[in-house]
Every structure is written in structure tokens, then in C-alpha cells.
Amino acid sequence: MRAFRLANLPIASALVLSALSAPAYADDMKSDEKGASSADIDTALVPVVSFEGEESARLSLAQRREALGAPAASVAVILGGEIAWARAYGEDVDEDTLFQLASLSKTVASAGIIALAMEKGVGLDEDISGNLTGLDLARLNPDGLPITLRALLSHTNGTTVSGFPGYLMSDAVPTTSDVIEGTGGTNTKPVIVEPNPKGERRYSGGGYTVAQHWAEVVSGETFPAVMRRLVLDPVGMERSTFASGTAETFERDNVARGFQYSGEMVPGGWRIHPEQAAASLWSTPREYLRFVRALLMAMDGDGSAGIDPAIAAAMTKPIASEYGLGIGVAEINGAIRLSHSGSNIGYKSNFMAYPATGDAVISVVNSDRGFPLVGDIGRTANTVYGWPIRARLERTRLAATPEDAKALSGDYSEMGESKTAFTLTAELPVLVGTSPSGFRFELVKTGEATFIDPKDGQEGTFVTSKAGDVSVTFGGTTYVKAAAR
């Protein structure tokens, strides 16, 4: 077992490793190795919150999926460099069913873009502005700042536009340059390079779309073709594709349809994402772990599985806020964890990998209600397999009062928006939130004005201003209660 520490991560093209034995990587992935099985996770999920004096209920994966209304899920695990197991849950899905992996695309896309840069002799810190032909650079980059692949892929180039909602099957799908410039019927604002003198991480799918445009220009290929040639084929991701998902570019056989919060299927089955590097990878958990396995091997200096060690070294060097190039790089209890999460309309996903032991897990769900389940699966894998884990949330359950009900009940919208995001009502001793689509969640009181959702761990404190305005922040988003009529 190798001991990985942030202080030892690469400055040059290789990791500095301690001289201990590395995980042995199998030539292929065979299920049910090492006596492990899906039963390790699917029989008793570990909840995110525990309450003092209460025994936490541990639902099975099937029970949790049913409670959330998530039609299907798919999971795969690597232990010691070998596939331990892969399983799909739900109707009309199997281990080979494709899911839209949303922002997990960025990790694979980064590997391909770096490989292309190496092929073309372009440095990751080189200003690529001269190769962004077809774009209005004065509009994209009004201050004439350097645009580099390292900064784009680490979200530190100051580019705007965090994420993308995608397009309906009936929509005219814009080109890559249209998305960047906000033309051609795009549903997002133009991407702009803003000053970022401190090099802070500002999550930007827009930056990845700029990198995608660069790849298309310098290669003369479509982005899916670049990724097929440089990553998917070398790694062995045969069914996976960066194709947007239109009828012309995508085989629709054995594909998990996405579902909205309302429980209704996304019209057409899924949204189309021309922002392919940021959001359009279709894959299976088993195939995605082939990429992860290749990345872990490359970190150990072995490029035989399809990823050059220099690519792995560049990707896993932390740049800002525990993020490298397309991948989270965090130290947890003294060990390195690589990770990324993904959220497109109709799909939620997450993967975690531990280089020191060659272990990894990925979970995907085809529902907007799926993030709590994805979190439960990851937390349970950490617990069952003894991986480094952050402490669970431990709280004291309090009873919401009639005074709480009177002060906090009402319609809430995101700050600066007029559309209702959810409505709070009292079902004492808890508060219940309901979204316009009908999704319900409970809030348990844990402090004077603090409440937590026990199913996903989102916690917020309600604040009442001197003027009587009520607001609360959950997951970094502030919601404001509408004034009483």
C-alpha cells in the first residue's frame, strides 16, 4: 500500500511516492472478486444524520430508492485495483445500461484535452487565445487576459457560466461557439473571462466549453471523436460516448431515461448537451471505473491501461480549493481521495477513489431526486470498506413549536428570484417543504432557529431581519420567504 499525501503530490510529471507495495491491478475487471458483493452496500445504507438517543434506521438501497421515487440506479466498486462488483437496480436497466454522467464528464474530458495538448506540443500554461478561432475574443475576453488549459480545467481562469440545463429533443441545438457566445438560440448567458487575480476556483462549465472549442479547432475533429481516439478506446470504454444524444449521433438502445422531480420522464428521455466536455458523457459505472482504474495505475507510473502517467500527474496536482484538473483532490484522515459529482436534469452521479489502496466507487441515479441516494451509497461504501470518511452529522432532535410554524411557514424563493422554490408548512413536531413539482422534504429542528433535512444533511438557520424578512440558506443557496398577503 502506498501512502499518498497532498504534500507529496506532483510538481513535475510523476508523483512522489513512499516505497511501499502498490495495489495489484488486474488485467480485466471480473465481478465478485475478493468475496465482495453488492450486498455490502445494498442491504443497509448508512444515513447522513444521526440523532442523539435514537437508533438510526438503515434502509436497503431498494427501500431508499423507492422512498425517493428514483426509478433506477447503477453502482460499481473497485477494491485493490480489481473490480469487486457492479449492479443495476430498477426496471429496464442492467450493468450495461448507459446513464448521462453530467459533470463526471469533466474528469474524463480533462484527460483527453491534456492528451491532445501533449500531442500538439501545447503547454498547459500556454495562452491558447490564438487557437480560439471562430470566437469573438473581444467579447469573450474583454480584458485580454491569458487563457490557459490548466486554468480552464481547474476552474481558475475566471470564466463565467457555472452549468447548463441542456436542450429538449425538439430544440435547435446550438454549436460549441454558439454556447460560448450566447448566440444561436442558447439558453445560457455568454461565457466571459473575468479577472481572477487570486486564482480562486469558480466552478465554470463555460470554461470547459472554451477548452472543448480549443480541442475541436486544433484537432480538426469533433469533440466526441477526439475523446474516442485519445481516451475512450485506449481505456476500453466501448459503450461510452461524448455524443450529445440526438437521434443522429446516439444509439438509443439500453439507455436509462431521466426523470424530473415531478416523477415525470424528461421529455424525449433526456436533455441534449452540446457542452460535451462539461456535461455530455454517457457511460456505465463499470466502464467509468475502467477509466478510474487507468488513472490510478497512471498515478503509480503505469500507463499500460491507457492513460499516460504525465496526464495523471497533471490532473491530480491540487490547484485551488481541493481541485486539480477535472477532479477533486482532498486529504481525508491522512489519505488522498479523488472525487467528482454530477448533476444534469434527470441524472445525479458521484465517484470517489483512493489511490493508496486502489479502491473506488461510482453511483448514478436517473432522477432529479437522486442526490440523497448517491450520497448514501458513497457514505456506506466508505463505512463498509473502511475508507477514510468525514464524521457523520450528529444532532439533537428538537420539536418545532407553534411559534416556529407561525414565523417560518410560507412560500420561499431563491434570493433575487420571484418563482417559488418551495413552500413550508407545519406538521409538528417538524416542518415540511413541498416544491412546485410535488417533491416533499422534512426539516427537523436542531437549534433555536436551525433545521436539518435528515435525508440529505442540508442544514440552515432561519434569520429574521429587523424589518421582519425571513431567509434561510441551504447548500449555499439563500431562500427568502414571501411577504404575507
C-alpha positions in Angstrom: 0.0 0.0 0.0 1.4 3.4 -0.9 0.9 6.4 1.3 -0.3 9.4 -0.6 -0.2 12.9 1.0 -1.0 16.3 -0.5 2.5 17.5 0.3 3.8 14.7 -2.0 1.6 15.4 -5.0 3.4 16.2 -8.2 5.1 19.4 -9.4 6.7 17.6 -12.3 5.2 14.7 -14.3 5.3 12.0 -11.6 4.0 11.5 -8.1 6.5 11.3 -5.2 5.5 8.0 -3.5 6.7 6.2 -0.5 8.4 2.9 -1.1 5.6 0.6 0.0 3.8 -2.0 -2.1 1.2 -0.8 -4.6 -2.2 -2.3 -5.2 -2.1 -5.0 -7.9 -4.2 -4.1 -10.8 -6.0 -7.0 -12.6 -5.7 -7.2 -16.4 -9.5 -7.1 -16.6 -12.4 -6.5 -14.3 -14.1 -9.6 -13.1 -17.1 -9.4 -10.8 -17.3 -10.8 -7.3 -13.5 -10.7 -6.7 -12.2 -10.8 -3.1 -15.5 -12.1 -1.8 -17.2 -8.7 -2.1 -20.7 -8.3 -3.5 -23.4 -5.7 -3.8 -24.8 -6.9 -0.5 -22.0 -4.9 1.1 -24.0 -1.8 0.3 -27.5 -2.5 -0.8 -28.9 -4.1 2.3 -28.3 -1.3 4.9 -27.4 2.2 3.8 -25.7 4.5 6.3 -27.8 7.7 6.9 -26.2 11.1 6.7 -27.6 12.3 10.1 -27.9 10.6 13.5 -29.9 12.0 16.3 -28.8 11.7 20.0 -30.5 8.8 21.8 -32.0 7.4 18.6 -31.1 4.3 16.7 -30.7 5.4 13.0 -32.9 3.5 10.6 -30.8 1.8 7.9 -32.9 1.3 4.8 -31.9 -1.0 2.0 -31.0 0.6 -1.3 -34.2 -0.6 -2.8 -36.3 0.9 0.1 -34.4 4.2 -0.2 -34.8 4.3 -4.0 -38.5 3.7 -3.7 -38.9 6.3 -0.9 -37.2 8.9 -3.1 -39.1 7.9 -6.2 -35.9 7.2 -8.2 -36.7 4.7 -11.0 -33.2 3.3 -11.4 -29.6 3.3 -10.0 -26.3 1.7 -11.0 -23.3 1.1 -8.9 -19.8 -0.4 -9.3 -16.9 -0.8 -6.9 -13.1 -1.4 -7.3 -11.2 -3.0 -4.4 -7.4 -3.3 -4.5 -7.3 -2.4 -8.2 -9.8 -5.1 -9.3 -13.5 -4.8 -10.0 -15.3 -6.2 -6.9 -18.9 -5.9 -8.2 -21.3 -4.0 -10.4 -25.0 -4.0 -10.2 -28.0 -2.1 -11.6 -31.2 -1.5 -9.6 -34.7 -0.9 -11.0 -36.7 -1.9 -14.0 -35.3 -1.8 -17.6 -31.7 -1.4 -16.5 -28.7 -3.7 -16.3 -25.0 -3.3 -15.8 -24.6 -2.2 -19.4 -27.2 0.5 -19.4 -25.9 3.9 -20.3 -26.5 6.9 -17.9 -25.8 10.6 -18.6 -23.0 11.2 -16.1 -23.2 15.0 -16.1 -20.1 16.7 -14.5 -18.3 13.4 -14.2 -17.7 14.2 -17.9 -15.1 16.8 -16.8 -12.8 14.3 -15.3 -12.6 12.2 -18.5 -12.6 15.3 -20.7 -9.6 16.7 -18.9 -7.6 13.6 -19.6 -8.4 13.8 -23.3 -7.7 17.6 -23.5 -4.4 17.1 -21.8 -3.5 14.2 -24.1 -4.4 16.4 -27.1 -2.2 19.2 -25.7 0.7 16.7 -25.4 0.1 15.5 -28.9 0.2 19.1 -30.3 3.1 20.2 -28.1 1.0 22.8 -26.3 1.9 23.6 -22.7 -0.9 23.6 -20.1 0.2 27.1 -19.0 0.5 28.5 -22.6 -2.0 31.1 -23.7 -4.3 29.4 -26.2 -6.2 32.5 -27.3 -4.6 32.3 -30.7 -6.2 28.9 -31.3 -9.7 30.0 -30.4 -10.6 30.8 -34.0 -14.2 31.5 -34.8 -14.9 33.3 -31.5 -15.2 37.0 -30.8 -12.2 37.3 -28.5 -13.0 40.9 -27.6 -16.4 39.7 -26.3 -15.1 36.5 -24.7 -12.1 38.1 -23.1 -12.6 41.9 -22.9 -9.5 42.4 -20.6 -7.2 40.4 -22.8 -6.3 38.0 -20.0 -4.3 34.8 -20.6 -6.5 31.8 -21.3 -4.7 28.5 -20.4 -5.8 24.9 -20.4 -4.6 24.5 -16.8 -6.7 27.4 -15.6 -9.8 26.4 -17.7 -9.7 22.8 -16.4 -9.1 23.8 -12.8 -11.9 26.5 -12.8 -9.4 29.2 -12.1 -9.4 31.2 -15.4 -12.3 33.4 -14.3 -14.7 32.1 -16.9 -18.4 32.6 -16.2 -21.5 30.3 -16.6 -21.4 27.6 -13.9 -23.7 24.9 -15.5 -26.1 24.1 -18.3 -29.7 23.0 -18.4 -29.4 21.2 -21.7 -31.9 21.3 -24.6 -35.0 19.4 -25.4 -35.1 17.0 -28.3 -37.4 19.4 -30.1 -35.0 22.3 -29.7 -32.5 23.6 -32.2 -29.2 22.6 -30.6 -26.5 25.3 -30.7 -22.9 24.8 -31.7 -19.9 24.9 -29.3 -19.2 28.5 -30.4 -22.8 29.5 -30.0 -22.8 28.3 -26.4 -19.7 30.3 -25.7 -21.0 33.4 -27.3 -24.7 33.1 -26.2 -26.0 33.0 -29.8 -27.9 30.5 -31.9 -30.8 30.1 -29.5 -28.7 29.3 -26.5 -30.4 29.2 -23.1 -27.4 30.4 -21.1 -25.5 33.6 -21.0 -22.3 34.2 -23.0 -19.1 33.0 -21.4 -16.8 35.8 -20.3 -13.3 35.6 -18.9 -13.3 37.8 -15.8 -10.2 38.9 -13.8 -9.3 36.3 -11.1 -6.1 37.7 -9.7 -6.1 35.4 -6.6 -6.6 32.2 -8.7 -9.7 31.2 -6.9 -11.8 28.3 -8.0 -15.0 29.5 -9.6 -16.8 26.5 -11.0 -17.4 27.0 -14.7 -18.8 24.7 -17.2 -18.3 27.6 -19.5 -14.5 27.3 -19.1 -14.8 23.6 -20.1 -16.7 24.6 -23.2 -13.9 27.0 -24.2 -11.5 24.1 -23.8 -13.8 21.9 -25.9 -13.7 24.6 -28.6 -9.9 24.7 -28.5 -9.8 20.9 -28.9 -12.1 21.0 -31.9 -10.0 23.7 -33.6 -6.6 22.2 -33.1 -7.6 18.7 -33.8 -10.0 19.3 -36.8 -12.2 16.6 -35.2 -15.5 16.7 -33.3 -15.0 16.5 -29.6 -16.5 13.0 -29.3 -14.1 11.8 -31.9 -11.1 13.4 -30.0 -12.2 11.7 -26.8 -12.8 8.3 -28.6 -9.3 8.4 -30.0 -7.4 9.6 -27.0 -9.3 8.2 -24.0 -12.3 6.0 -24.6 -10.7 3.5 -26.9 -7.3 3.3 -25.1 -9.1 2.8 -21.8 -11.6 0.3 -23.1 -14.8 2.3 -22.7 -16.5 0.7 -25.6 -20.1 1.7 -25.0 -19.3 5.2 -23.6 -19.6 8.3 -25.7 -19.5 12.1 -25.5 -22.1 12.3 -28.3 -24.8 14.8 -27.3 -27.6 12.3 -27.5 -29.5 13.4 -30.6 -31.1 10.8 -32.8 -28.4 11.3 -35.4 -25.5 10.8 -33.1 -26.7 8.3 -30.5 -27.9 4.8 -30.4 -30.9 4.8 -28.1 -30.8 1.1 -27.1 -30.3 0.3 -23.4 -30.2 3.9 -22.2 -31.6 5.0 -18.9 -34.2 7.7 -19.4 -34.0 10.7 -17.0 -36.8 11.6 -14.6 -37.7 15.0 -13.2 -38.6 15.9 -9.5 -42.3 15.6 -10.5 -41.7 11.9 -11.3 -42.4 12.5 -15.0 -39.8 11.4 -17.6 -37.7 14.2 -19.1 -39.4 14.9 -22.5 -37.7 12.8 -25.1 -35.9 10.8 -22.4 -33.0 13.2 -21.7 -31.7 16.7 -22.3 -29.1 17.2 -25.1 -25.8 18.8 -24.1 -23.7 20.4 -26.8 -21.4 21.4 -23.8 -19.9 17.9 -24.2 -16.7 18.3 -22.2 -18.7 19.7 -19.3 -21.8 17.5 -19.2 -22.3 15.0 -22.0 -20.5 11.8 -21.2 -22.8 8.7 -21.4 -21.3 5.7 -19.7 -21.9 2.8 -17.3 -20.4 2.6 -13.8 -18.3 -0.5 -14.9 -16.9 1.4 -17.9 -16.3 4.6 -15.9 -14.3 2.6 -13.4 -12.1 1.4 -16.2 -11.1 5.0 -16.7 -10.7 5.4 -12.9 -8.6 2.3 -12.7 -6.4 3.5 -15.6 -6.0 6.9 -13.8 -4.9 5.2 -10.5 -2.4 3.0 -12.4 -1.0 6.0 -14.2 -0.6 7.8 -10.8 1.6 4.8 -9.9 3.6 5.2 -13.0 1.9 2.5 -15.1 0.4 3.8 -18.4 -0.5 0.4 -19.8 -4.2 0.8 -19.1 -4.5 3.8 -21.5 -3.6 6.9 -19.5 -0.1 8.4 -19.6 1.4 8.9 -16.1 2.1 12.6 -17.1 -1.6 13.1 -17.6 -2.4 11.6 -14.2 0.3 13.8 -12.6 -1.2 17.0 -14.1 -4.7 16.1 -13.2 -4.1 15.2 -9.6 -2.0 18.1 -8.6 -4.2 20.4 -6.5 -4.6 23.8 -8.0 -7.3 25.5 -5.8 -9.9 24.5 -3.2 -9.1 20.8 -3.3 -9.4 20.6 -7.0 -6.9 19.6 -9.7 -7.7 19.4 -13.4 -11.2 18.0 -13.7 -11.1 16.2 -10.4 -11.4 16.8 -6.7 -8.2 16.1 -4.7 -8.7 16.1 -1.0 -6.9 14.8 2.0 -9.2 13.0 4.5 -7.7 11.5 7.6 -4.3 11.5 6.1 -5.2 9.8 2.8 -5.9 11.2 -0.7 -9.4 10.9 -2.1 -10.2 11.7 -5.7 -13.8 12.6 -6.5 -16.3 14.4 -8.6 -20.1 14.7 -8.5 -22.5 15.3 -11.4 -26.0 16.9 -11.8 -27.9 17.2 -15.0 -31.6 17.4 -15.4 -32.8 13.8 -14.8 -29.4 12.4 -13.6 -27.3 12.5 -10.5 -23.9 10.9 -10.0 -20.7 10.7 -7.9 -17.5 8.8 -7.8 -14.7 8.5 -5.2 -11.3 6.8 -5.5 -8.5 6.2 -3.1 -5.1 5.9 -4.8 -3.3 4.4 -1.8 -5.4 1.2 -1.9 -6.7 1.2 -5.4 -10.3 1.4 -4.3 -13.2 3.3 -5.9 -16.9 3.5 -6.1 -19.3 5.2 -8.6 -23.1 5.5 -8.3 -25.6 7.0 -10.8 -29.3 7.6 -10.5 -31.7 8.6 -13.3 -33.8 11.1 -11.2 -33.6 14.7 -10.0 -34.4 13.2 -6.6 -31.3 11.0 -6.7 -28.6 13.0 -4.9 -29.5 11.7 -1.4 -29.3 8.2 -2.7 -25.9 8.8 -4.4 -24.7 10.3 -1.1 -25.9 7.3 0.9 -24.2 4.9 -1.4 -20.9 6.7 -1.2 -21.1 7.0 2.6 -22.0 3.4 3.0 -19.1 2.3 0.8 -16.7 4.4 2.9 -18.0 2.7 6.1 -18.2 -0.9 4.8 -14.8 -0.9 3.2 -13.0 1.1 5.8 -12.1 4.0 3.6 -11.3 7.4 5.1 -14.5 9.2 6.0 -15.6 12.5 7.3 -17.6 12.3 10.5 -21.3 11.8 10.2 -23.6 14.6 11.4 -24.7 14.1 14.9 -27.6 16.3 16.2 -30.1 16.6 19.0 -33.7 16.4 17.8 -35.9 19.2 19.0 -39.6 19.7 18.4 -40.7 22.6 16.2 -43.1 24.8 18.1 -46.4 26.6 17.1 -44.3 29.8 17.2 -41.9 28.3 14.7 -44.8 27.3 12.5 -46.3 30.8 12.5 -42.9 32.5 11.9 -41.5 30.2 9.2 -44.4 28.8 7.2 -44.9 30.3 3.8 -43.5 30.4 0.2 -39.8 30.7 -0.3 -37.9 31.7 -3.5 -34.2 32.0 -4.3 -32.8 35.4 -3.4 -33.4 37.7 -6.4 -35.9 35.4 -8.0 -39.7 35.6 -7.9 -40.6 32.0 -8.7 -41.5 29.9 -5.6 -38.8 27.2 -4.9 -40.7 25.5 -2.0 -43.5 26.1 0.5 -43.0 25.4 4.2 -45.9 24.1 6.3 -46.0 22.8 9.8 -46.6 19.1 10.6 -45.4 19.4 14.2 -43.0 18.5 15.5 -41.4 19.0 12.1 -41.7 21.4 9.2 -42.4 20.1 5.8 -41.3 21.6 2.5 -43.0 21.0 -0.8 -41.6 22.1 -4.2 -43.9 23.1 -7.1 -43.3 19.7 -8.7 -44.6 18.0 -5.6 -41.3 16.8 -4.0 -41.5 16.7 -0.2 -38.8 17.0 2.4 -38.8 17.2 6.2 -36.9 19.7 8.3 -36.1 18.7 11.9 -35.3 21.4 14.4 -31.8 21.1 15.9 -31.3 24.6 17.4 -33.2 27.8 18.2 -33.8 28.6 14.6 -31.8 25.8 12.9 -33.3 23.0 11.0 -31.9 20.0 9.1 -33.1 17.7 6.4 -32.3 14.2 7.9 -32.3 12.6 4.4 -29.6 14.7 2.8 -27.9 16.6 5.7 -28.7 20.1 4.4 -28.9 22.4 7.4 -29.8 26.0 7.7 -30.6 28.7 10.2 -33.6 30.9 9.6 -32.8 34.6 10.0 -35.4 37.3 10.7 -34.3 40.8 9.9 -35.4 43.9 11.8 -37.9 44.5 9.1 -39.4 41.1 9.7 -38.0 39.5 6.5 -37.2 35.8 6.9 -34.4 34.0 5.0 -32.5 30.7 5.2 -29.5 29.3 3.4 -29.3 25.6 2.3 -26.4 24.2 0.4 -25.0 27.7 -0.4 -28.3 29.0 -1.8 -30.3 31.6 0.1 -34.1 31.5 0.1 -36.3 34.3 1.1 -39.9 34.0 2.5 -42.5 35.8 0.5 -44.3 38.6 2.4 -47.7 37.7 3.8 -50.5 38.9 1.6 
